[in-house]
């Protein structure tokens, strides 16, 4: 068996573990810090929305252009009066996006841009995108997200309980906030592909959470009938028991996405791949993190507020204190008699034999 498999087996049996629940405040603080950073990124820099949402024109040059990206951005800005986003594609052509252009203006910009780039205007492909189409996509995405959240809460409340539904919802919001914040900080475009990626990661995030919840539900069945473990301790065992599985599934899912992001988007310059792969990469990593460090500890916090589980915790602690006290007494009894001071009341140098004879003499009289 591999070393990782051995560790996984020991985690599953409870031979080794990490106290996720006991140190949950640390991970809550880390999540709050990351979330605040993401929100600040959204507030300060905002999202770089593609022309699919703003409307505008996309110009694609022929292959093997000698013009640099910086030069093309300057040419497009001078020709249109708007900021332009330029990407160099894998075949050497340039993709120039200019927002806020209508049909008449785009034709004028095309002629000027072709002249600056020193190419035939017929070879400069132009696509005009209306803002209404992008707005429809955004509205449908928000509707799909809202429906998904409602269905998730209903399902988890029925299959498990409302506390787990609330914890899963918090974890999902946590993942979406971090992913959109990364987009704002990095400056990648938010395109329809990004929306698809955001909706996709929700399923992956929920998968790991449900796996842990299912293990927790099974192990806490009739929990109040025993006095060995508290709810938080069983929750911690559930996380450790599924930890290696969660890591394996996350790594396997991240590898192809990393290939799309770093090779397809980075080396080949495929902008469309960047749009969807960054959201998938960040979302998958955030989803695995939230399933382990946020969702289950939050369930434990909510469950420990129940009167029955509070009583259970007191009984478990009392039993352990009693067992510790009994072990202490047993340890004292097993100690070497020569090392312990004799429990004698009165003068210690009084001969025992004399006292015995005196008592015997009193009886004879």
Order of alpha helices (4+ residues) and beta strands (2+ residues): alpha-alpha-beta-alpha-beta-alpha-beta-beta-alpha-beta-alpha-alpha-beta-alpha-alpha-alpha-alpha-alpha-alpha-alpha
